[in-house]
Amino acid sequence: MKVDYIIVGMGLAGIAFSKKLLAENKSFVVFENESQHSSVVAGGMYNPVVLKRFTPVWNAEDQLKIALPFYQELESTLQAHYNYALPIHRIFKSVQEQNNWFVACDKPLMQDYMLPSVGTDKNPGLVSDFGYGKLVNTGRIDTKTLLKDYRTFLMDKELIKMESFVYDALEHLEDSVLYKGISAGKIVFCEGYGMLQNPWFKDLPMQEAKGELITIHAPALKVDYLIKAAVFVMPIGDDLYKVGATFNWKDKTNSPTLAGKEELLMKLEMFLTCPFTVVDHVAGIRPTVKDRRPLVGVHPIYKNYTILNGLGTRGVMIAPQAANQLYDCLAHNITIPKDVCISRFKS
Ligand SMILES: Cc1cc2nc3c(=O)[nH]c(=O)nc-3n(C[C@H](O)[C@H](O)[C@H](O)COP(=O)(O)OP(=O)(O)OC[C@H]3O[C@@H](n4cnc5c(N)ncnc54)[C@H](O)[C@@H]3O)c2cc1C
């Protein structure tokens, strides 16, 4: 078997790179072993404003210009709905926060997203003594359904092998790589936190961050916007809401924990007063990098080994742009921007 690319990992990074290959008429095969869950459990939110400090998210405008058409194309290819527009109500904790909001609203980049007023929520199920600021042009991608549908789409075309990629079986040749009888021009590693098992890239400074989410059923809540307070509450239909997420820098397992659930419930009950029941609880590890930028690039010695990783807490917005940057480098020799290129860690 001969292909242009082997891809290891089918999370958001793997989807973004393989979709680019399909658009460019390149051949590929994907290996996926379901060892990591980040893209499956993600809240899927896209939002270009840092909700803690009301500052712009790094590179968000450029990322969204690529990401929104990207998800729209996937919707049309797979004949399904993944992108749900969802305004955000950022609940204020103090008058100081209200003032900071107005200052941020005046900044040019923020005007398309932050409305310059303080809203008052009359919902009896919510406590918001200082009101809220409203963000628009934000939304969520249903990453779980997207991943399921996209994997099925690749299976139907026999482009994905649901098995572990065995690093010892890979050979680097002068102009190609060879893996268990498959010859490919390049290999692209998109393993998320699984990167730490990869002999060629494991030394890159990943600071993986475990996250847990619960889903609650709250029939009396009746909101059609995302609430951001101590945690976020995201409507997903049928009176169900995702609530998240925790950050744990020590626990490296994918398992939901009692401590994670209790933390979410404690934070939720600070502002949600209506009755609810917990119906689901999931966890995954975000592939976060020391400097909070993606890991895109080519191995310094093995030139046919490449990586697309480090999507951190914002994979939905970053993945499509980072995939294009890697492809443009491999196919057209276009330099990868310094702030995302793995060569920044050369020393
Ligand atoms: C709780 C939580 C909430 C989040 N919320 C958001 C959000 O609201 N918005 C947002 O943008 N981002 C969010 N994120 C972050 C987002 O999920 C990540 O940025 C993104 O999913 C990373 O995608 P990835 O493809 O790099 O990694 P992964 O999703 O981890 O995919 C890597 C894939 O590689 C496979 N793999 C690994 N090793 C091997 C191997 N040896 N052989 C075969 N396959 C292998 C794994 O099984 C996995 O499927 C959240 C993450 C978590 C955990």
The ligand as an SDF file (V2000), in Angstrom:
LIG
                    3D

 53 58  0  0  0  0  0  0  0  0999 V2000
  -13.1840   18.7720   29.6570 C   0  0  0  0  0  0  0  0  0  0  0  0
  -12.6790   19.4610   28.4300 C   0  0  0  0  0  0  0  0  0  0  0  0
  -13.3870   20.5330   27.9140 C   0  0  0  0  0  0  0  0  0  0  0  0
  -12.9180   21.1900   26.7560 C   0  0  0  0  0  0  0  0  0  0  0  0
  -13.6590   22.2100   26.2500 N   0  0  0  0  0  0  0  0  0  0  0  0
  -13.2550   22.8190   25.1050 C   0  0  0  0  0  0  0  0  0  0  0  0
  -14.0290   23.8450   24.5180 C   0  0  0  0  0  0  0  0  0  0  0  0
  -15.0960   24.2070   25.0120 O   0  0  0  0  0  0  0  0  0  0  0  0
  -13.5670   24.4270   23.3600 N   0  0  0  0  0  0  0  0  0  0  0  0
  -12.3860   24.0320   22.7710 C   0  0  0  0  0  0  0  0  0  0  0  0
  -12.0070   24.5840   21.7340 O   0  0  0  0  0  0  0  0  0  0  0  0
  -11.6230   23.0570   23.3170 N   0  0  0  0  0  0  0  0  0  0  0  0
  -12.0250   22.4500   24.4630 C   0  0  0  0  0  0  0  0  0  0  0  0
  -11.2600   21.4630   25.0150 N   0  0  0  0  0  0  0  0  0  0  0  0
   -9.9420   21.1910   24.4160 C   0  0  0  0  0  0  0  0  0  0  0  0
  -10.0460   20.3180   23.1820 C   0  0  0  0  0  0  0  0  0  0  0  0
  -10.7580   19.1900   23.5280 O   0  0  0  0  0  0  0  0  0  0  0  0
   -8.6380   19.9740   22.6850 C   0  0  0  0  0  0  0  0  0  0  0  0
   -7.9400   21.1360   22.3330 O   0  0  0  0  0  0  0  0  0  0  0  0
   -8.6860   19.0660   21.4360 C   0  0  0  0  0  0  0  0  0  0  0  0
   -9.7010   18.1260   21.5540 O   0  0  0  0  0  0  0  0  0  0  0  0
   -7.3730   18.3600   21.2000 C   0  0  0  0  0  0  0  0  0  0  0  0
   -7.5140   17.6010   20.0330 O   0  0  0  0  0  0  0  0  0  0  0  0
   -6.3720   16.6220   19.5470 P   0  0  0  0  0  0  0  0  0  0  0  0
   -6.8400   15.9980   18.2940 O   0  0  0  0  0  0  0  0  0  0  0  0
   -5.0610   17.3180   19.5310 O   0  0  0  0  0  0  0  0  0  0  0  0
   -6.2310   15.5550   20.7300 O   0  0  0  0  0  0  0  0  0  0  0  0
   -7.2320   14.3110   21.1440 P   0  0  0  0  0  0  0  0  0  0  0  0
   -8.6480   14.7320   21.0870 O   0  0  0  0  0  0  0  0  0  0  0  0
   -6.6760   13.8170   22.4160 O   0  0  0  0  0  0  0  0  0  0  0  0
   -6.9870   13.2990   19.9700 O   0  0  0  0  0  0  0  0  0  0  0  0
   -5.8390   12.5000   19.8740 C   0  0  0  0  0  0  0  0  0  0  0  0
   -6.2530   11.1730   19.2840 C   0  0  0  0  0  0  0  0  0  0  0  0
   -5.0860   10.3670   19.0460 O   0  0  0  0  0  0  0  0  0  0  0  0
   -5.3720    9.0340   19.4170 C   0  0  0  0  0  0  0  0  0  0  0  0
   -4.0950    8.3550   19.6960 N   0  0  0  0  0  0  0  0  0  0  0  0
   -3.1640    8.7070   20.6060 C   0  0  0  0  0  0  0  0  0  0  0  0
   -2.1150    7.8580   20.5560 N   0  0  0  0  0  0  0  0  0  0  0  0
   -2.3950    6.9530   19.5920 C   0  0  0  0  0  0  0  0  0  0  0  0
   -1.7000    5.8080   19.0590 C   0  0  0  0  0  0  0  0  0  0  0  0
   -0.4940    5.4180   19.4960 N   0  0  0  0  0  0  0  0  0  0  0  0
   -2.2990    5.0780   18.0750 N   0  0  0  0  0  0  0  0  0  0  0  0
   -3.5160    5.4430   17.5750 C   0  0  0  0  0  0  0  0  0  0  0  0
   -4.2060    6.5230   18.0500 N   0  0  0  0  0  0  0  0  0  0  0  0
   -3.6540    7.2570   19.0340 C   0  0  0  0  0  0  0  0  0  0  0  0
   -6.3010    9.1950   20.6350 C   0  0  0  0  0  0  0  0  0  0  0  0
   -7.0720    8.0510   20.8860 O   0  0  0  0  0  0  0  0  0  0  0  0
   -7.1410   10.4010   20.2380 C   0  0  0  0  0  0  0  0  0  0  0  0
   -8.3370   10.0500   19.5790 O   0  0  0  0  0  0  0  0  0  0  0  0
  -11.7070   20.7730   26.1390 C   0  0  0  0  0  0  0  0  0  0  0  0
  -11.0260   19.6710   26.6540 C   0  0  0  0  0  0  0  0  0  0  0  0
  -11.4930   19.0070   27.7830 C   0  0  0  0  0  0  0  0  0  0  0  0
  -10.7430   17.8060   28.2910 C   0  0  0  0  0  0  0  0  0  0  0  0
  1  2  1  0
  2  3  1  0
  2 52  2  0
  3  4  2  0
  4  5  1  0
  4 50  1  0
  5  6  2  0
  6  7  1  0
  6 13  1  0
  7  8  2  0
  7  9  1  0
  9 10  1  0
 10 11  2  0
 10 12  1  0
 12 13  2  0
 13 14  1  0
 14 15  1  0
 14 50  1  0
 15 16  1  0
 16 17  1  0
 16 18  1  0
 18 19  1  0
 18 20  1  0
 20 21  1  0
 20 22  1  0
 22 23  1  0
 23 24  1  0
 24 25  2  0
 24 26  1  0
 24 27  1  0
 27 28  1  0
 28 29  2  0
 28 30  1  0
 28 31  1  0
 31 32  1  0
 32 33  1  0
 33 34  1  0
 33 48  1  0
 34 35  1  0
 35 36  1  0
 35 46  1  0
 36 37  1  0
 36 45  1  0
 37 38  2  0
 38 39  1  0
 39 40  1  0
 39 45  2  0
 40 41  1  0
 40 42  2  0
 42 43  1  0
 43 44  2  0
 44 45  1  0
 46 47  1  0
 46 48  1  0
 48 49  1  0
 50 51  2  0
 51 52  1  0
 52 53  1  0
M  END
$$$$
